[in-house]
Structures are given as C-alpha cells and as structure tokens.
Amino acid sequence: MGRSRRTLPEELLLLALDPTTGTTAQPQSLDLGLAGAQLVELALAGRIAPDGDRIAVVAPRPTGDPTLDCALELLRRRGAPVRAVNWIGGPRLGLRQTYLSHLERCGMVHAVAGQMCGVLPTTRYQATDNAISREIRARLDSAIRTGVPPDPRTAALAALAHAVGLGKHLYPGNEGRSSRSRLRDLIRHDPMGGLVAHAVMDVQNGVAAQPRRSPAPAPGRPAAAGGRAAAEPARGVPVQPRHGSMARVVAH
C-alpha cells in the first residue's frame, strides 16, 4: 500500500479534529470508529473480506502500514473469521493517540502543549494545513449535495462519520438536519463500510455484550456444548507505543 494516499483512520481523525480548539469530537465513539476504519482500509487493500457479520483474512501479506499490519496480524492469528462487533468492541487503549502521533510525524498536525485547570498537562493538535481537511470534507459535501453514489472510500468514510456521531459536528444545528440525514443514507453505498458502521453503532448500544442465540440442533443431533453461536470474547486492536512527550496525555 503506497503512502501517497491517506488511510481511512487518518481521514476520519482529521474530520473529527476541531480546527479552533484542537480537540477531537466524539472521542469515545471515535476510538471505535478508528478500529472500524482499519477494517475498511484492510478490505479496500484486499487483505480481508466480509463473511456474513464476520471478518475473514483473505490475503495476509503486509500492507506496508505498520498500524494496519498489526491489526491484520491479530486477525490472522485468530484463525477463524471474527465477528466485526466483537473486534471493534475490544479494548484498544492508545489507538487514537497512535494516529495523532502519526499525523504529527507526517506533518499534517502539530502538537500544542497546555494545562488543564492550571495543573494537568494536556496536548492539543492543530492542523498544519486546513486544505487537507477541507478536501476530505468536500468529498462528503459533494456526495450529500449531488446524490451521486460516491466511491467506496468516500461512502465508507461517510458511514463511519455517521456511526461515531460526527454528523452534528460536521453539519450542526437545524440547518444541518437534512445533511445529517443524507450522511446517514450514504451508509448503503459500501457493503463493508455499512457492516463496520453498524458494528460500531451496535457496540455503542451494548449489542456486543449480548450472546447470539444458538441455532436449533438438527433432528437427532445434540446441540454442541457452548456452540459457535455464543458470543466470542472481545479482542482488541493493537496498542502502539507512544513517542516522546506524547506519552503524557491523550487528546480529548
């Protein structure tokens, strides 16, 4: 995978960054969205594919992106396809900070040190070139305004933006209501983006913690103990090491 193209996690994070305050909108759900965006990016790269409500590795070769490759390796080690809702619902401490630090190294944002309540050290992130965020936003605006089916990458980005609750951040107030509605509707234009976006929303609604009902056994055949239908234990997205002073604080 070439690095000339920004990945979906990077674009989702840039969309969520407030250019005025340097904080990220919807920080808790954004962490889920970043994990989901990794899955979509791996699917676009041909490394994974949907298998019902599960994710299957179809080509385990590395992409060249270290963070994506860590996720791909964890998926490969699972052996069997993984439910998207369980993968996204797993712990992923530091994933947002990993991408913020990456964007800083790439020169797309710069860190601004500060203090909370005059005591606690904080770090906020300002975009170094707002043209990048405007270009990403323009793709969503165009899909919303024209009604023309967007490319899979833009459709997945729209689905994830809706799933993590960025609609009110991007299109605030009553005047943005119709745009938020159309943003939600774009979820249908990319099957993988739709699967992941619904999984993100299911995790927020607590669906990931609920076991699936076991199917009725065939006549004359006892039900398997435990069964595959029971909910899988949640597995997380890889934790990346933090660098330098950024280990002190996670932007909020």
N, C-alpha and C positions, 0 to 999 in steps of 0.2 A: 504494500500500500504506500503510495507516494505521500510525502508530507506537504505537497503543494495545495492539497485540499484539506480544509478544516474538518474535523470529525464532528459527528452529531453531538457528543457530550460537550465539546468545546462551544459549538454554536448555541446549544441550549443554555449553557452557563453565561455566555455573552448576552443572550436575550434577557436573562434574569438579573444581570448587573444593573443597578441604578446608576446612571451617569452622574447624578448630583451627589448622592450620599456615599457611593462606593460599596454599598451593601447589596446582598442578593435577596431578591424577592422569594417568598415561599421557601425558606431554607430547609425546612424538614422534608416537605414533599419533593423538593429539588434533588435531594440525595437519592430518593427512589427513582426520579426521572433520569438522573445521570447513569444509574445502573441499567435502566431500561434502554437508554440511548446507546450504551455499549453493545447491548444485544442487537439492536437495529443496525449499528455500524458493522458488526461482525457478519450479519446477514447480508448486507449490501456488498461486503467483501467476499461473499461466497463461502464463508467458513462455517456458518450454522444455518439451519432452516427450521421453520415451524413444523411440529409433528403433533397435530391437534392443538391442545393447550400447552404442549411441551416444546422444549428447545433441544434439537439434536445437532451434534457436531458432524458436519459432512466433509470438512477438509481441515485437518488440524494444523496445517503448516502456518508458521508465524505470519503476521501482517506487517511487521516492522514497527508497529507502535507498541512500546513496552507495556502500557497500561491495558490496552486491548488484549495483548498477548497473554498477560497474567489471567485475565478473565477467561480467555479461550482455553488456557491450560487447565484451569479449575473445572471448566465444563467438560473437557476431555477426560479428566480423572474420574468424573462421576460415572463414566461408562454408559449408563442408560440415559435416555432423554430426561431432562429436568423440567418440572412444571415452572413456567415463567413466573407465576405468582410467588412461588417459594423462593426462587432465585432472587427476585427483586426484593422480597421481604426479608432477606437475610441481613445480618449486620455488615456494615461497610464503613466503619469508622475511618475518617480521613479521606474519603473519595473526593469530596468537594474541594478540600484543601489541595489534594494532589493535582486536580485540574487547574485550580487557581495558580499554583506554583508553576505548572507547565505553561500557562498563558503568560505568566510573567517572564519566564525564560525565553519564550518566543517573542517577547516584546509587544504583546497585544494589550497587556495591562501593566501597571506599576503599583507597588505596594506603598501605602501611606500609613506610617505608624501613628498611633494616638493612644488615648487613655479613656477608659470608661469610669465615670464618677471620679475622675482625677486620680485614680489608683491603678485599676486593672489595665494592663497593656492590651491594645487592640490593633488589628491590622485591617485596613480597608483597601479596596482595589479599584483604581480608576483606569478606564480605558485610555490607552495612549493614542488611539486613532478611532474616533467615533464613526468614521466612514465604514469600518468593518461591521459594526453593529447595525448601522443604517442599511447596509446591503442585505444583511440577514433579515432584518425587519421588512425590507422592501419585497423580498420574496413572499413572505407571509401576506403582506398587504395586497400584492398582486393576485395571489390565489383567492383571497377573500373578495376582492373587488370585481375581478373578471368572471369568476365562476368557472374558469377553465381548469380542468383537472391538473394539479401540479405534478411535477416529477416525484418519484418515490421518496427522495431525500427530503424535499420540502413538505410532502404530505406527512411523513413520519415526524418531522420537527413540529408541525402544527399539532399533530396528535399528542405528542409529549408535552408541548406547551399547555394544551388544554388540560391534560391529565394532572399536571402538577399545580394547576391553578394560576398560570401566568396570564390568563385572559384579562383579568381585572387590572393587572399591571401594564399590559400592552394596550388595552382598549378600555380605559376607565370610564366610570360614570354612566348615566343613562344614554348618553350619545354613543357609547361604545357597545351597547347591548346587542345590536344586530351583528356587529363584527365578532363579538364573542360567540354568538350563536353559529355564525358561519365558520369560525375557527373550529368549533366542536364538530361541525359537519364534515370537515376535511379528514376526519379520522377514518372515513370509509375508503379513502383512495389508496391506502397501502396496507395490505393484509398483515405484514409483520409489524408495522407501526401501530396498527389497530390492536393486534394481540398484546403488544407490550404496553400500550397506553391503558387498555382495560385492566391489565395485570397491576399496573401502578395504582389505578383507582381502587381495585379490589383490595390491595394491601392497606390503603388508607381507610377503607371501610371495614377492615378486620376479617376479610374473607380468607386471607392466607392462613389464619389460625384455625379455620374450621376444617375438620377432616372430610374428605369426599366419601359419599356413601358407597359401600361395597356393592358391586352388581350381584344380582341373584344367581346362585350357582346353577349350573345346568342340571337337568333331571338325572338323579342317580349319582351325582358328583358332589362331594362335600365341599363346602366353602373353604378356601385356603386360609390358614391361620394368619392373621394380620392383614393379608391381602395387599396387592399393589395399590388398591383404591384408597388405603389410608393415607392421610396427609404425610408428605415427606418432611423430614426435618429441614428447617430453613438453612440454606447455605449462602454465604455472603459473597460479595465481590471483593477482589483482593485489596488489601491495605497497602498503600505505597508509603515509603519512608518520606518524612518531611525534611525539608532542607533549610539549613541556616536558621535565621531568626523566625522563620515561619512556623517553626515547631511550637512557638509560644501560644499561638491563637488561631482559631478558625474564624474566617469572616462570617458575619451573620447577615 
